[in-house]
Amino acid sequence: MLLRWLFINIICSYTFVYALNVLEKVSLNDKVLELQFKSSLDGNQIHSFDMKNPTKKVFDFNNVIMGQNIGTIDTNKMVRIAQNQPTKIRVVINGELGGEPYFSPTKKTYKIPLELKKNELAFLFADKPQNVNNSKPQNENKSEPQNENIIDKQETKKEEVATSSSYSACGDVVVIDAGHGGKDPGATSGGKKEKDAVLAMSKKLGKILTDRGYKVYLTRDDDRFLTLEQRTKIADRKDAKIFVSLHCNAAPNEQRASSMYGVETFFLQKTRDARSKRVAERENSAVLQGTDRSSKQVILDAVLSGPKIILSHKLAIDIQKNMLKNLGAHDGGVRSAPFWVLVGASRPSVLVEIGYITHPEERIKLFDSSYQERAAKGIADGIGRYLANRAKEIDN
C-alpha cells in the first residue's frame, strides 16, 4: 500500500520535472541582460507585464527552474531574479528597458536590453542558490571527517532583506512533523526517548507560529506511530507553505557519544557524505518498512531533481542560523541527505536535528522546557525570515 501510494502521489506529481527547462547562466553583455537556458524556449512560456509607481517590467518564465551556478551581474539592483514559484522564474526590471527583448537564433538565450546609467554598478543577485563548500567546513566536530555538505558561512552569507518580525503570516500554513512516535521511540539514551522530546518541541513551535498568525497543523499531537503517507500527505492536502520535521540526533556508538553534539538542519538531496547518509538511514528505517530498495530508488531519483530543492536549501539555512542565535549551540551545519519524510511533501521541506540525545549534557537540554522553547522560537524565526525574504526578493 505504501509503495502504491508513493508511485501515485509522488511519481505522478513529479514526472513533469523532466520536461522543465533550466536557467543555466545569467550575464550582462553591453547593457543586454542575457538569460541562457538549457533548452530552447517557447514564446508561450514567457509572460510579461508592466507595473507603475515605480516603473517596473516583469517577465515570468514558466516551466523553468533555476540552475545551481548561474553567476552574478552588476546593475545597481535594477534587476531581480528569483524562483517565484516551483516551476516559474520571475525577472523584475526596475525602470525602463533599453529596447525590445529578443531571442538568440537557437532560442536558448533570451536577451533583454537594459537602460543602464554610466555608473550603475553594485548588484547582488537576488536569488542565487547557496554554494556548498568542499574544502573549509566550519565548526565541525573534531572527531568527524571533513564534511562536503557543511555550508561555508563566508560564501553563503546572505543579504538580509527582511526580518522575521516584519513578515505578516496572514494565515500561511505550516505543517510540523514530530518524528517517530508510538512503537517507534526513535533514538534512546539515558532512559530518554527521542519521540518525547520532539513531540514537546513541536507543540511549542506550533503555539509560537499560531500566535504569530500562521495556520499550523501537527502530524501528531500525541504518542502514536504514523506511516510515511500519514506524515507527508497533510502538507499537500492543506496546501502548506512549509513542512518541518523535528528529530534528535544520535552518535553511532558509545565511544563517540561524548564527542558528537550540536544542531544540524537537513534538506532533501543525494549525498556522498558518510555521516549524513548514516543519519538519514537511521531516520528512514521506521517509515520505509515493507518497501523494497529498487522501488525506493526509482521514486527518490524522480524527486531529487525537483524545483523544491533550492527553496528547501534556503529554508534550511534560515532555520539553522536562527536556531543557533537562540540556543548558542554548536553549529553542526546545513547538510543534504535523502530523508524519505521530506520526499512526499511537494513544497519547501527540512528536517531539523535539534541536538544529540546521546550526548550527556545535550540530552538534559533536549528535555528542558526552557531550552525547547528557545529552540522552537529559533525555528519560528527562521521560518519567518525565509518567508519574508521570499516576499521581498520578488514582487508577487
C-alpha positions in Angstrom: 0.0 0.0 0.0 2.8 2.4 0.9 4.7 1.6 -2.4 1.5 2.1 -4.4 0.8 5.5 -2.7 4.4 6.6 -3.3 4.2 5.9 -7.0 0.8 7.6 -7.4 1.3 10.6 -5.2 5.0 11.3 -6.0 5.9 10.0 -9.4 2.8 11.4 -11.0 3.4 14.7 -9.3 7.0 14.9 -10.5 7.1 13.3 -13.9 6.8 16.9 -15.3 10.2 17.7 -13.9 12.0 16.1 -16.8 10.1 18.4 -19.2 11.2 21.5 -17.3 13.8 23.9 -18.7 16.7 25.1 -16.7 18.1 28.6 -16.4 21.9 27.9 -16.6 23.5 31.3 -16.8 22.8 35.0 -16.3 25.2 37.6 -17.8 25.3 41.2 -18.8 26.9 41.9 -22.2 27.0 45.5 -23.5 23.9 46.6 -21.4 22.0 43.5 -22.5 20.8 41.1 -19.9 21.2 37.5 -21.3 19.4 34.6 -19.8 20.8 31.3 -21.1 18.7 28.2 -20.8 19.5 24.5 -21.2 16.9 24.0 -23.9 15.1 26.2 -26.5 12.3 28.4 -25.1 8.8 28.5 -26.5 7.5 32.1 -26.7 4.3 30.9 -25.0 6.4 30.2 -21.9 7.2 33.9 -21.4 4.6 36.3 -19.9 5.5 39.9 -19.4 3.6 42.9 -18.0 4.3 46.4 -16.7 3.9 47.9 -13.2 3.7 51.6 -12.3 4.7 53.7 -9.3 7.6 52.9 -9.5 8.0 51.7 -13.1 8.9 48.0 -13.5 8.9 45.4 -16.2 8.1 41.9 -15.1 9.0 38.7 -17.1 7.6 35.3 -16.0 9.3 32.2 -17.5 7.0 29.3 -17.0 8.1 25.6 -16.7 11.6 26.7 -15.8 13.8 26.1 -12.7 17.0 27.8 -11.5 20.3 26.1 -12.2 22.9 25.8 -9.4 25.7 28.1 -10.7 24.2 30.7 -12.9 26.5 33.6 -12.0 26.0 37.2 -10.8 25.6 40.6 -12.5 26.1 44.2 -11.6 23.2 46.6 -12.4 22.7 48.6 -9.1 19.7 46.5 -8.1 18.0 47.3 -11.4 17.4 43.5 -12.0 16.0 41.0 -9.6 15.7 37.3 -10.5 14.1 34.5 -8.4 12.3 31.2 -8.4 9.0 32.9 -7.9 7.1 29.6 -7.9 8.3 26.0 -8.0 8.1 26.0 -11.9 8.3 29.7 -12.6 11.2 32.1 -12.7 10.4 35.8 -12.4 12.7 38.6 -13.6 11.9 42.1 -12.5 13.5 45.1 -14.2 13.3 48.3 -12.1 12.9 51.2 -14.5 12.7 51.4 -18.3 14.0 48.9 -20.8 16.7 49.9 -23.3 14.8 48.2 -26.2 12.6 45.2 -27.1 13.6 41.8 -25.7 14.6 39.1 -28.3 15.7 35.5 -28.7 19.0 34.2 -29.9 18.8 32.1 -33.2 18.7 28.9 -31.2 16.1 30.3 -28.8 18.2 29.1 -25.9 19.1 32.7 -24.9 16.6 35.4 -24.1 18.1 38.9 -24.3 16.7 42.0 -22.5 18.3 45.4 -23.3 18.6 47.5 -20.2 18.6 51.3 -19.8 21.7 51.5 -17.6 23.3 54.7 -16.5 27.0 55.1 -16.7 28.0 54.3 -13.1 25.2 51.9 -12.1 27.2 49.0 -10.7 26.7 47.2 -7.4 24.1 44.4 -7.7 23.8 41.4 -5.5 22.0 38.6 -7.3 18.6 38.3 -5.5 18.0 34.6 -5.5 21.4 32.9 -6.1 21.4 29.3 -4.9 23.8 28.8 -2.0 27.1 27.1 -2.8 28.4 24.0 -0.9 32.0 24.5 0.1 34.0 21.3 -0.2 37.2 22.5 1.4 36.6 24.6 4.5 33.9 23.2 6.8 33.0 25.4 9.7 32.8 24.3 13.4 32.9 20.6 12.6 33.2 18.2 15.5 36.8 17.3 15.8 36.1 13.6 15.8 34.3 13.8 12.5 35.9 13.7 9.0 35.8 16.8 6.8 32.2 17.1 5.5 31.5 18.2 2.0 27.9 19.2 2.9 28.6 21.8 5.6 27.8 25.3 4.3 30.7 27.7 4.4 29.4 30.8 6.2 31.6 33.2 4.3 30.5 32.1 0.9 26.8 31.8 1.8 26.3 35.0 3.7 23.0 36.4 2.5 21.8 40.0 2.2 19.2 40.2 5.0 16.5 41.9 3.1 13.8 41.5 5.7 13.3 40.5 9.4 11.0 37.7 10.5 9.1 40.2 12.7 8.3 42.3 9.6 6.6 39.4 7.9 2.8 39.1 8.2 1.9 35.5 8.1 -1.7 36.1 7.2 -2.8 32.5 7.7 0.2 30.9 5.9 0.0 27.2 6.5 2.9 25.4 8.2 3.0 21.6 8.8 5.1 20.4 11.8 6.1 16.8 11.9 7.2 15.3 15.3 9.4 12.4 14.3 8.9 8.8 15.4 6.1 8.0 17.9 4.2 5.1 19.3 6.0 1.8 18.7 9.0 3.8 17.2 10.8 5.6 20.1 13.5 7.0 17.8 16.9 7.3 19.3 17.2 6.5 23.0 19.8 7.2 25.7 19.9 7.6 29.4 16.3 6.4 29.7 15.1 9.2 27.4 13.3 8.8 24.1 13.6 11.0 21.0 9.9 10.7 20.3 9.0 12.5 23.6 11.4 15.4 23.1 10.4 16.2 19.6 6.7 16.0 20.4 7.0 18.5 23.2 9.0 20.8 21.0 6.6 20.5 18.1 3.8 21.7 20.3 5.8 24.7 21.5 6.7 25.5 17.9 3.0 25.2 16.9 1.9 27.6 19.6 4.6 30.2 18.7 3.7 30.1 15.0 -0.1 30.2 15.7 0.5 33.3 17.9 2.3 34.9 15.0 -0.6 34.4 12.6 0.2 31.2 10.9 -2.2 28.3 10.5 -0.4 25.3 11.9 -1.0 21.5 11.6 0.8 18.9 13.6 1.3 15.5 12.0 0.8 14.1 15.5 -0.1 15.7 18.9 0.2 12.5 21.0 2.3 9.4 21.3 1.4 7.4 18.2 3.1 5.8 15.2 2.5 7.4 11.8 3.3 5.9 8.3 5.2 7.9 5.7 2.0 8.6 3.9 0.3 10.0 7.0 3.2 12.3 7.8 3.6 13.9 4.3 0.2 13.9 2.7 -1.2 16.5 5.1 1.2 19.2 3.7 -0.2 18.8 0.2 -3.8 18.5 1.4 -3.6 21.7 3.4 -1.5 23.5 0.8 1.2 24.2 3.3 3.9 26.8 2.6 6.5 24.8 4.6 7.0 21.3 6.0 9.3 20.9 9.0 10.2 17.6 10.6 11.8 17.6 14.1 14.2 15.0 15.3 17.1 14.3 17.8 20.4 13.1 16.5 22.4 10.2 18.0 26.1 9.1 17.9 26.7 5.7 16.2 28.3 4.2 19.3 29.1 4.8 23.0 32.7 5.7 22.2 31.7 8.7 20.2 28.7 9.8 22.3 30.6 12.4 24.3 32.3 14.0 21.2 29.2 14.4 19.0 26.8 17.2 19.7 25.2 20.3 18.1 22.3 21.4 15.9 22.0 20.4 12.2 19.4 21.2 9.6 18.9 18.9 6.5 17.3 19.4 3.2 16.5 16.7 0.7 19.3 15.8 -1.7 21.6 13.0 -2.5 24.9 13.0 -0.7 28.3 11.2 -0.7 28.9 12.2 2.9 29.0 9.1 5.1 27.8 10.9 8.2 24.8 12.4 6.5 23.9 9.1 5.0 24.1 7.4 8.4 21.7 9.9 9.9 19.3 9.5 7.0 19.4 5.7 7.2 18.5 5.8 10.9 15.6 8.2 10.5 14.3 6.4 7.4 14.3 2.9 8.9 10.9 3.0 10.5 8.9 4.8 7.8 10.2 2.6 5.0 9.3 -0.8 6.4 8.0 -3.1 3.6 9.3 -1.1 0.6 12.0 -2.8 -1.5 15.2 -1.0 -2.2 14.9 -0.8 -6.0 11.4 0.7 -5.9 12.6 3.3 -3.3 15.5 4.4 -5.5 13.2 4.8 -8.6 10.9 7.1 -6.6 13.8 9.0 -5.0 15.5 9.7 -8.3 12.3 11.1 -9.7 12.0 13.6 -6.9 15.6 14.8 -6.3 15.7 16.9 -9.5 12.6 18.8 -8.5 12.5 22.6 -8.1 11.7 22.5 -4.4 15.3 21.6 -3.6 16.6 25.1 -4.0 13.9 26.6 -1.8 14.3 23.9 0.8 18.1 24.7 0.9 17.3 28.4 1.6 14.8 27.5 4.3 17.3 25.2 6.0 19.9 28.0 6.1 17.5 30.4 7.7 16.3 27.9 10.3 19.8 26.8 11.2 21.0 30.4 11.6 18.2 31.4 13.8 18.3 28.3 16.0 22.0 28.9 16.7 21.2 32.5 17.6 18.6 31.4 20.1 20.4 28.4 21.6 24.1 29.3 21.4 24.6 25.7 20.4 27.4 24.1 18.4 26.9 24.5 14.7 26.6 21.1 13.0 25.9 22.9 9.7 23.3 22.8 6.9 23.5 19.4 5.2 21.9 17.4 2.5 20.7 13.8 2.7 17.9 11.6 1.2 15.3 11.7 4.1 12.2 10.0 3.0 9.9 12.0 5.2 10.9 15.1 3.0 10.2 13.3 -0.3 6.4 13.2 -0.2 5.7 16.9 0.6 5.9 18.8 -2.7 7.0 22.1 -1.1 10.0 23.5 0.8 10.8 20.9 3.4 13.5 20.5 6.0 14.5 18.1 8.8 15.9 19.6 11.9 18.2 17.6 14.2 17.8 19.7 17.4 20.6 18.1 19.3 22.3 14.8 20.2 20.3 12.7 22.7 23.4 10.5 23.2 25.5 13.5 24.5 25.2 13.6 28.3 24.9 17.4 28.6 22.8 18.0 25.4 20.4 15.2 26.4 19.5 17.2 29.5 18.8 20.3 27.5 16.6 18.5 24.9 14.2 17.6 27.7 14.3 21.0 29.4 11.2 23.1 28.8 13.1 26.4 28.6 15.6 25.0 26.0 12.7 23.6 24.0 11.0 27.0 24.0 14.2 28.7 22.7 14.7 26.1 20.0 11.1 26.4 18.9 11.4 30.2 18.8 14.6 29.9 16.7 12.8 27.6 14.2 9.9 30.0 14.0 12.2 33.0 13.5 13.9 31.0 10.7 10.6 30.3 9.0 9.6 34.0 9.3 13.0 35.0 7.8 12.6 32.7 4.9 9.1 33.8 4.0 10.0 37.5 4.5 13.0 37.1 2.1 10.9 35.3 -0.4 8.3 38.1 -0.3 10.9 40.8 -0.7 13.0 39.1 -3.4 10.2 39.2 -6.0 7.1 41.3 -6.1 4.1 38.9 -6.0 
